[in-house]
Structures are given as C-alpha cells and as structure tokens.
Amino acid sequence: MSKEKKNTQYLSTGGEGVKIPLWRKIGFSAFQLSNVMITLVTTWLMYYYTTFLKIPIVVVTLMFTSAKIIGAVLTPIYGYISDRLYQTKFGRKHGRRKSMFLIGIPLKSLTYIFMWIPGMSQPLYFIFFLLYFLITPMLSTSQLTLTSEMSEDSDQRAQLVGFNQAGAATSGIFASLFIAWIFKICGQNNVNSFVIAAVVYDIVGTLMLILFYNSVYERPVDESTVLEQNKISLWKRLVNIFWNFISAIRIKSYWTYLLMWQCEELFRTIRGDINTYFIIFVLLLSPTEVAVSTSVGYFFGIIFLVFFMWLQAKTNGMFSYRVGAWGAIVVFIGIFMLAVLKPAHLNMWWIIAMVALNFGITGVVNSSQYIFTFLPDVDEIVTAKRREGEYAGVNTTIDTILDSLFTLIIGIILQMTGFKAGTKVQAPTTVNALLILYCIVPIVLLLLGIAFSYICKLNVENHKIILQEIKRLRNGGAKKDVTPNTKAVVENLTGMPYERCWGNNKVMDITRSIKK
C-alpha cells in the first residue's frame, strides 16, 4: 500500500487531533465552487424563461416542481446504492462515494447547457431540466457524506463545513459579478448574455468538480461500511430502500434537527426564488443591481463565516443558529421598510441590507451544516453501521420536495395576483404579494426555527459522548458496562432504549429478529 493511501486511511479513521491537510480542505470547497452552475439556475433561469422565452410563470414553476420532485424520489436510492458500493468490484476500486462522481460529473456537464439554449419547445426545456435534476442529487448526496467520512474530529468537521461555506460564497461572488460583466458587454436585455454565461459557468463548474474529486477521500472498507454480507432479492431490496428512508426519520435527533434545518432552508428557498422579481418589480432596481448586490453580500458572507466558525468553537451549533436567525429577522424588517418607504439612494441601502442579511444567513447555514455532520454518528450508535449516504439522501429528498412545493405555491400565488410574463411592470397586487413572500414569510419561518433549536439536543458535548461510546463498543466493550450518563445521552438522542442500540433493532432491516 502506498504512503498516500495509508495516510488517507489514517485520516479517515482518525479521532481527536488528526488534521486534514489544508490543500484537501480547499479541494473539498471546490464542490461548492462548482455551484456557479446552480447559482445561475436559481437566480436567473425562472426570470430568463418568463421574460425572454415568454413561458407563463405557472408553467415554469410547474416544470421546476415536477423535475425536482422526480429527482427527489431517486435521491434515497442514490444514498442506498452509494452506502453499499463497497460490495461491488467497481466500488472497491474507485470508492463507494467517488464512484458516483465518476458517473455524474460528465452527465451533469452535458445536460446543463441545454437548459439555456433559446428557441426550443416547452417539453424539451422540461426534459433537459428533468435530466439535470436527476443527475444533480447523485453528486450532492455523495458530497454530503464526506464531511463525516473525512474525519471523526469535531474541529476538523467544523473546518470542512467552514471551507464548504467559503466555497459557496466565492461561487456566489463569481456568479454574480460575471453575469454583471456580461450584461455590461452584451446588454441585460439580450438573450445571448444568458447563453454565454451558461457556457462559461458549465466549464468552470465541471473543472471544480474534477478538482473536488481529486482532493477528497472516504472511509475505507471495514466492518462498519459493509452493510450487507449476503445477496438479497430485488423485492426485499426495494422494501429496504423505503424502510431505510423511514427509519432515518424515526431517530429522534434527526427529526428534531430536520424541523430546525427546514425552517432555514425554506426561508432561503422563498427568498432565492423571488429575489430577482423583488428587486426589479418591488424595489424597481435594474438586473445589474441584482447581480452587484448579490456579489457584495456573498463577499461579506466570507468575513461573517470566520466569525461564526469562532462562535461555533466557543459555544455550539444551536446558539450560532439563534444568533444568525435573530440577525436575519431584523434585516427582513428593515427590507420591508425600504420597500414601503423607498428612500433616496435606494440602491445603496439595498446593498447594505444584503450585507447585513448575509450575516444572518451565514449563521443559520453554518450551524445547520455543522450539526448535520453529527447525525451519522448518532445513527451508528443505533445500527453499528455507517450510513452517511442514507442521511444525505433523506436530507436531499425532503429538501427538494419541500423546495419544489414552495416554488409551485409561489408560482400559483403570483399567477393568481396577475403576474404577467415579459412585462417590465407588474400589477399592485403582484407587488404586494412579492413583498409579503419576501419579508413576512421568512420572519415566520425563522421564528419557528429558533423555537425548534431549543428542542434539538444534538450539540458538541453530547456528540463527544456518542463518539466515546462508539469507540468503546467497536473495541469489544460490553453494553452492560455503559455508564448511566452515557446511557441517558444515547437514549435522549436516539429516542430508543439503550438495549436496542448497536444493531439490536430493525432500523436497517424490517425482517431482522431482535434479541430479548
């Protein structure tokens, strides 16, 4: 075995104090850098379809929703397959996670550009959008697993989450500034501006995915990563895919985390879907100002990230979440006042608001991503196996379905209020609807998220207790020797009796017998 491979295995199974090399952390962030592709989709594709291609907004939102939900149905299957790829020759050669990237990267690159080609029929746009959202979860599901797989050290995981967010912010800055430059050169009312941007973003995104692939490593083959010893029938495998999805949600720490996380995700989804419309039709600013304000916000997001990484180390994820959420609430109140009063120098005030909002967004996102890295460890104390792929799949599926439904609801609401595709000015009822959706709904979701953060008990201190107990059981320790405090923490986080943990349950296989 080569020295590099030994180092990789040591890093992936190391505990406290085992550091991941800086170049690998930077390479890990390249996945988020590749999201220049999706940034263009979330920021401009709906506007592009309704304004330049004259597709009705309800058709666009229905197209987006259908494609995303169909992709979401496949996501837990991707997670299930990825978790079990070490049982195949292909998986043992390339890795159970990296195999998914070998397949997905070229397919994503090919399908992306077709969504932006003008002059096609509506069914063709739907087909290519569908293909893109069938492939994207293959990559995102596998990427979500690697924060937990690359290290068992909480500090190293926090740094990976930080680099991940820094990559996302850098991606946002590039995506926003480049499209603004394209608008300046080719014109903001020119369909070719969007096509050129799509080609460039496709190339950049693909190169970043290749860099990511060559920088990350995963947990090597061991007892915890071989989930099935024997071949099973197709019917039983289909039952297990469904059962594994349900069983993940049953674990107490996951569903309490899910409530908090989805409040954060949904407020960002709503804002992202209508951000361009809000700036152009409510604030009456230009598309160029959309790009500039977005890029400035992302830039300051990197600075705020440093603060929240420090705050995470000093406190825990829940406190950071609350700080970010309260900050975002204050800013949304300010944005509401800007939209109503429209003071002088509105474009300057808007940029200031975007900077401040990114403080809140950075806090809630950093906290949610950090807490997520603990979930596979809670699952291992239940199953005695590593199912990072399962949780990544469940996360992506739930997020995509809710995201899609909210997008469809937004489209229906705007259509009902008289939204007109291809026009420069919208009816007052549409403007008012955009104002409520952009400012009031996120405030409600953030308040709910703060409330749910007090319910979720998965923090740094409890996570360390879980890791210590896993290590003891891996080394042959008897379950009867568990300390009362550890037993209480395990039962509180898992929601099941300690005696039913460490594989003595039906969480992974509904047909499994349970020891009395």
LINSUL-V287061 format. One record per residue. N is the residue number from 1. PHI is phi in whole degrees, 0 to 359 (NA if undefined). D_LAST is the distance of its C-alpha to the last C-alpha in Angstrom with 2 decimals. Layout:
# LINSUL-V287061
n: (N:N)
phi: (PHI:PHI)
d_last: (D_LAST:D_LAST)
This chain:
# LINSUL-V287061
n: (1:2:3:4:5:6:7:8:9:10:11:12:13:14:15:16:17:18:19:20:21:22:23:24:25:26:27:28:29:30:31:32:33:34:35:36:37:38:39:40:41:42:43:44:45:46:47:48:49:50:51:52:53:54:55:56:57:58:59:60:61:62:63:64:65:66:67:68:69:70:71:72:73:74:75:76:77:78:79:80:81:82:83:84:85:86:87:88:89:90:91:92:93:94:95:96:97:98:99:100:101:102:103:104:105:106:107:108:109:110:111:112:113:114:115:116:117:118:119:120:121:122:123:124:125:126:127:128:129:130:131:132:133:134:135:136:137:138:139:140:141:142:143:144:145:146:147:148:149:150:151:152:153:154:155:156:157:158:159:160:161:162:163:164:165:166:167:168:169:170:171:172:173:174:175:176:177:178:179:180:181:182:183:184:185:186:187:188:189:190:191:192:193:194:195:196:197:198:199:200:201:202:203:204:205:206:207:208:209:210:211:212:213:214:215:216:217:218:219:220:221:222:223:224:225:226:227:228:229:230:231:232:233:234:235:236:237:238:239:240:241:242:243:244:245:246:247:248:249:250:251:252:253:254:255:256:257:258:259:260:261:262:263:264:265:266:267:268:269:270:271:272:273:274:275:276:277:278:279:280:281:282:283:284:285:286:287:288:289:290:291:292:293:294:295:296:297:298:299:300:301:302:303:304:305:306:307:308:309:310:311:312:313:314:315:316:317:318:319:320:321:322:323:324:325:326:327:328:329:330:331:332:333:334:335:336:337:338:339:340:341:342:343:344:345:346:347:348:349:350:351:352:353:354:355:356:357:358:359:360:361:362:363:364:365:366:367:368:369:370:371:372:373:374:375:376:377:378:379:380:381:382:383:384:385:386:387:388:389:390:391:392:393:394:395:396:397:398:399:400:401:402:403:404:405:406:407:408:409:410:411:412:413:414:415:416:417:418:419:420:421:422:423:424:425:426:427:428:429:430:431:432:433:434:435:436:437:438:439:440:441:442:443:444:445:446:447:448:449:450:451:452:453:454:455:456:457:458:459:460:461:462:463:464:465:466:467:468:469:470:471:472:473:474:475:476:477:478:479:480:481:482:483:484:485:486:487:488:489:490:491:492:493:494:495:496:497:498:499:500:501:502:503:504:505:506:507:508:509:510:511:512:513:514:515:516)
phi: (NA:293:299:298:292:299:299:298:294:296:298:287:249:287:254:299:86:274:266:273:303:302:295:288:296:296:297:299:290:296:298:290:298:292:284:304:294:287:299:296:293:290:274:237:295:297:296:299:293:282:271:264:264:59:273:304:297:293:291:297:293:294:298:299:296:300:297:292:291:299:297:295:298:283:300:296:293:302:297:297:295:300:300:251:290:294:274:243:297:297:293:293:283:252:104:287:267:292:299:295:288:301:279:280:301:295:292:296:298:287:281:300:293:292:292:252:285:285:91:269:280:300:300:294:301:296:299:289:296:298:301:298:275:278:273:305:297:302:276:295:297:292:296:298:286:284:298:283:281:284:198:259:276:299:294:293:296:298:291:298:299:296:297:300:292:298:297:296:294:297:300:296:298:297:300:286:290:293:293:295:294:298:301:293:281:257:101:280:252:249:299:295:301:286:294:299:300:297:297:297:294:296:295:299:298:295:298:293:294:294:298:301:303:275:252:263:220:226:296:287:294:206:299:282:257:263:273:221:270:240:289:234:290:299:298:295:294:296:298:293:300:294:294:298:298:294:294:295:292:292:292:305:299:289:287:290:295:301:299:294:294:291:299:293:294:290:293:287:297:299:298:295:296:246:303:297:299:297:293:280:264:262:276:63:262:264:303:298:291:300:295:295:296:295:293:296:299:297:301:290:301:295:295:296:300:301:298:287:296:295:295:300:295:275:235:202:298:293:296:298:300:293:300:296:294:296:299:294:300:300:292:297:296:297:296:301:294:299:293:281:273:46:290:298:58:300:298:292:296:294:297:299:297:293:298:295:296:293:299:294:299:301:296:289:289:300:295:297:293:293:297:301:294:278:298:299:287:297:295:295:295:275:257:68:230:260:237:305:297:298:289:298:293:297:304:294:297:298:298:294:296:293:301:293:296:294:298:296:299:300:299:295:299:295:296:292:272:99:299:240:289:85:261:268:228:251:295:305:295:293:299:295:297:299:297:292:297:280:250:281:300:301:298:298:296:293:296:296:300:299:298:292:295:279:277:288:257:277:232:299:297:292:297:296:296:298:298:296:290:300:299:296:289:301:275:93:296:276:295:291:268:297:283:302:294:297:300:295:295:300:292:292:279:269:78:221:301:302:297:268:272:56:92:271:197:255:299:265:215:295:270:289:277:251:286:283)
d_last: (43.28:45.77:45.95:45.35:42.15:40.89:41.76:40.00:36.74:37.08:37.75:34.87:32.28:34.15:33.07:35.27:38.98:39.03:41.76:42.32:46.03:48.21:49.41:45.89:45.32:48.60:47.67:44.34:46.43:48.42:45.86:46.86:50.48:50.11:49.38:53.13:52.59:50.22:52.28:55.26:53.21:51.78:55.08:57.69:56.50:56.37:59.75:61.12:60.16:61.49:64.62:65.88:64.39:64.86:61.48:60.59:57.92:55.70:55.81:54.97:52.00:50.74:51.16:49.28:46.46:46.02:46.04:43.58:41.07:41.28:40.73:37.77:36.06:36.30:35.05:31.25:32.09:34.04:31.14:28.73:31.37:32.24:28.70:28.65:32.27:31.54:30.46:34.13:37.29:38.95:36.15:36.05:39.82:40.29:36.96:34.31:35.99:39.59:39.61:39.41:42.47:44.42:44.13:44.45:47.31:50.13:49.00:48.93:52.37:53.85:52.60:53.40:57.17:57.46:56.27:59.47:62.13:64.50:65.99:63.01:61.83:59.02:56.68:57.18:56.28:53.10:52.24:52.73:50.94:48.00:48.01:48.12:45.11:43.17:43.78:43.50:39.70:39.26:40.83:39.64:35.96:36.21:38.29:35.79:33.19:35.59:35.82:32.23:32.66:35.97:34.76:31.89:34.52:34.81:38.60:39.06:37.04:39.22:42.29:41.19:40.71:44.16:45.82:44.20:45.81:49.06:49.16:48.65:51.47:53.77:53.10:54.02:57.21:58.34:57.51:59.42:62.42:62.91:63.01:65.46:67.63:67.50:68.58:71.49:72.62:72.05:71.96:69.14:70.22:70.21:67.52:68.07:66.83:63.30:63.51:64.75:62.01:59.34:60.69:60.74:57.27:55.89:57.40:56.32:52.76:52.39:53.76:51.30:48.35:49.63:49.92:46.35:45.09:46.91:45.70:41.92:39.22:35.51:32.37:32.82:30.64:27.55:23.83:23.29:26.07:25.22:22.87:22.87:23.42:24.42:26.83:25.63:27.78:29.92:28.31:24.76:26.32:28.02:24.87:23.18:26.27:26.01:22.26:22.66:25.50:23.62:20.51:22.91:24.48:21.22:20.78:22.51:24.90:26.17:27.19:28.74:30.60:31.54:33.39:35.44:36.14:37.26:39.75:41.32:41.28:42.75:45.59:46.55:46.36:48.70:51.07:51.10:51.80:54.82:56.02:59.00:59.91:59.71:62.01:64.52:64.64:63.82:65.22:67.85:67.46:67.85:65.37:66.52:65.49:62.02:61.71:63.28:61.19:57.98:58.91:59.97:56.70:54.71:56.90:56.20:52.51:52.45:54.00:51.55:48.69:49.77:49.60:46.11:44.79:46.25:44.79:41.28:41.59:42.80:40.37:37.50:37.20:37.02:40.30:42.05:40.95:42.52:45.70:46.14:45.39:47.88:50.43:50.12:50.50:53.75:55.08:54.36:56.34:59.13:59.07:59.39:62.48:63.92:63.60:65.25:68.01:68.68:70.47:72.97:71.63:68.52:67.57:67.50:65.38:62.98:62.48:61.86:59.27:57.51:57.43:55.95:53.39:52.16:51.32:48.83:47.50:47.02:44.99:42.51:42.14:41.74:39.08:37.08:37.27:36.30:33.18:32.13:31.97:29.05:26.79:25.75:24.58:22.37:21.05:20.47:18.24:16.06:16.50:17.80:20.77:24.25:25.07:28.38:29.90:27.44:28.28:31.94:31.91:30.30:32.73:35.70:34.84:34.46:37.50:39.60:38.89:39.67:42.60:43.98:43.68:45.44:48.11:48.71:48.90:51.39:53.48:53.56:54.53:57.31:58.56:58.72:60.69:63.31:62.35:64.91:64.30:67.04:68.76:69.48:69.13:66.54:66.98:66.44:63.43:61.77:62.65:61.12:57.92:57.68:58.25:55.44:52.98:53.89:53.99:52.32:49.15:48.10:48.65:46.28:43.58:44.02:43.73:40.43:39.25:40.19:38.22:35.07:35.46:34.69:31.34:30.14:28.84:28.68:31.43:32.54:31.17:27.60:27.81:28.75:25.72:23.49:25.54:25.29:21.51:21.48:24.03:22.10:18.95:21.34:22.97:19.94:19.04:15.75:13.64:13.79:17.55:17.88:20.77:20.59:23.09:21.36:18.04:20.18:22.07:19.13:17.64:21.23:22.09:19.06:18.38:14.58:12.28:12.60:8.94:9.04:12.28:13.78:12.84:9.11:10.45:13.10:15.99:17.92:17.04:16.38:15.59:12.82:9.50:6.36:3.78:0.00)
